[in-house]
């Protein structure tokens, strides 16, 4: 199963079975190596009824642009 890299997550909104809403911002999310690790560290995974993930689209765009540029530059270097 594929997972979303935590460095691309801007915000998590977690709703628990008692109606409690947790909003976890990017700086806190990035302290964990995965969303699963974060949820387990909070000891609320078994109470979770809904989760909304807001992605950092600017960060994703920069990452993809950088990787594509590197690939194109590598291809150009090989042709030279």
Secondary structure, 3 states (H helix, E strand, C coil): CCCCCHHHEEEEEEEECCCCEEEEEHHHHCCCCCHHHHHHHHCCHHHEEEEEEEECHHHHHHHHHHHHHHHHHHHHHHHC
